[in-house]
Amino acid sequence: MEITMENKEFNKNIAYKKAEKRVKEIKTYYYLVIGFLIVGYFLINKNYNGNIADIAKNYTVWMVILWGIFLAGYGIYLFVPFFNNWEERKTKELMNKQLKNK
């Protein structure tokens, strides 16, 4: 099988698009973290009265905690290779299954 110049350019273009998408996802994540820190600080500062026993009644604090958990989960999805590549692995698996059925 001969690799032509067109195939090389096509592969470079695909790799560039994937890298571009990845950078956009990471950039979006950093914006979300900055927003979380700023908004979370103001929400906690305004609504938390300093009494640790009263945290169960303070829903704003729980909202910020849950927001942080979801943000951490998204960070794991982005930065842990096993979780990040699942879409690509699943796509290849489905493509191979389709090719075998033909």
Salt bridges, closest charged atoms under 4 A:
GLU88 OE2 - LYS18 NZ 3.77
GLU88 OE2 - LYS92 NZ 3.47
GLU93 OE2 - LYS90 NZ 3.50
